[in-house]
């Protein structure tokens, strides 16, 4: 994991052994949960209901709560990536109070 993180831009400047909140046990647990999903469930996690969560938990040796936690983290990250993409493409509006209208009022 540290080797992969070191390949990311800017991450090679971190001191060796820096813990980024990721440990090998957590990564192995996450991998087990994902590998216990069907390819369709991986593509579309919204189809995962309670019975599928139980099957995934049993197959990965984890609890349903851990499966739920991973799915929630995925949804949060997906939402964050969409927001970041919208900001980069200029589709996201500026938060109120930071817009140009205040700056323009001072000039009129």
C-alpha positions in Angstrom: 0.0 0.0 0.0 2.8 2.4 0.8 4.4 1.7 -2.6 1.1 2.6 -4.3 0.7 5.8 -2.3 4.2 6.8 -3.1 3.4 6.8 -6.8 0.6 9.4 -6.3 1.6 13.0 -7.1 2.9 14.8 -4.0 2.8 11.8 -1.8 6.4 10.9 -2.4 7.3 13.9 -0.3 5.8 12.4 2.9 8.3 10.9 5.3 8.6 7.1 5.1 6.2 5.2 7.5 3.6 8.0 7.5 0.2 6.5 8.4 -2.5 8.1 6.4 -5.3 6.5 8.4 -5.0 3.3 6.3 -3.8 0.1 7.8 -3.3 -3.3 6.1 -6.1 -4.9 8.2 -8.6 -2.3 7.0 -7.4 -2.7 3.4 -7.7 -6.5 3.6 -11.2 -6.2 5.1 -12.3 -3.8 2.4 -10.8 -6.1 -0.3 -12.7 -9.1 1.2 -16.0 -7.2 1.1 -15.5 -6.0 -2.5 -14.4 -9.5 -3.7 -17.6 -11.0 -2.1 -19.7 -8.8 -4.3 -20.9 -9.9 -7.8 -19.6 -7.9 -10.7 -23.1 -6.3 -11.1 -23.0 -5.2 -7.4 -19.6 -3.6 -7.9 -20.9 -1.7 -10.9 -24.2 -0.6 -9.2 -24.0 -0.7 -5.4 -27.5 0.7 -5.2 -28.9 -2.7 -5.9 -27.5 -4.1 -2.7 -30.3 -4.8 -0.3 -30.4 -6.4 3.1 -30.2 -10.0 1.9 -27.3 -9.2 -0.4 -25.5 -7.3 2.5 -25.9 -10.4 4.7 -24.4 -12.6 1.9 -21.5 -10.2 1.3 -20.8 -10.0 5.1 -20.9 -13.8 5.4 -18.7 -14.2 2.3 -16.1 -11.7 3.5 -16.0 -12.7 7.2 -17.2 -9.3 8.3 -20.4 -7.9 9.8 -23.3 -6.3 8.0 -22.4 -3.0 9.8 -18.9 -3.1 8.1 -20.5 -3.7 4.7 -22.9 -0.7 5.4 -19.9 1.4 6.4 -18.0 0.7 3.2 -21.1 1.3 1.1 -21.7 4.7 2.8 -18.0 5.6 2.4 -18.3 4.8 -1.3 -21.5 6.9 -1.7 -19.9 9.8 0.1 -16.7 9.6 -2.0 -18.8 9.4 -5.2 -20.7 12.5 -4.2 -17.5 14.4 -3.4 -16.0 13.4 -6.7 -19.0 14.7 -8.6 -18.8 18.0 -6.7 -15.1 18.3 -7.5 -15.8 17.6 -11.1 -18.6 20.2 -11.2 -16.2 22.8 -9.7 -13.5 22.0 -12.2 -15.9 22.3 -15.2 -17.4 25.5 -13.8 -20.9 24.0 -13.5 -21.1 24.6 -9.8 -22.3 28.0 -8.6 -20.3 30.1 -6.3 -21.5 30.0 -2.7 -23.6 33.0 -1.7 -21.6 35.8 -0.3 -18.7 35.1 -2.5 -20.2 36.1 -5.8 -19.3 38.9 -8.1 -22.4 40.9 -7.3 -20.9 42.4 -4.1 -17.7 43.3 -6.0 -19.7 45.0 -8.8 -21.9 47.0 -6.4 -18.8 48.8 -5.1 -18.0 50.0 -8.6 -21.4 51.4 -9.5 
